[in-house]
């Protein structure tokens, strides 16, 4: 019985910590912070929820996250200029227009000549200026995602710098999850306390 109570307390403490992490993240990020890509590259992310402006997407170097035809997202470089060689910012996107365009480019065109012509026809879109609103992968849950993205780029022999930044486009702080976790943790601890009181 004591072991069961200890397990419940441990679970409640974990839920409480996750709830606190979510709520503190939400309080720090009540709105996305507007930042230029040059500022982001030079100083790093000032907060977790950002709107990045003045960046240029490079769809020609986008990476299929699944490696199959069942594509749900792409990892796309975001550059400070169209011709920039160094890539410090990548954004994970599920934008339907990007996915449809890249599916056609990579999987439906049969020859390099067709790909070259398609790239020229859509050059403006492939290197369009794009504002990205999303979250960095800096919390505990997202850390495993950062490792996955880093491994993906290394497996593709793409050089990474120590200050490489990953943005998940469209992601925002969870509003109710933290409150739910803390609520469950409090209820669980109260029940354990009452159970101890009744058994004594």
ABEGO torsion letter per residue (X at the ends): XAAAAAAAAAAAAAAAAAAAAAAAAAAABABBBBBBAAAAAAAEBABABBBBBGBBBBAAABBBAAGBABBABBBBBBBABAABABBABBBBBABAAAAAAAAAAAAABABAAAAAAAAAAAAAAAABBBBBBBBBBABAAAAAAAAAAAAAAAAAGBBBBAABBBBBBGBBBBAAAAAAAAAAAAAAAAAAAAAAAAAX
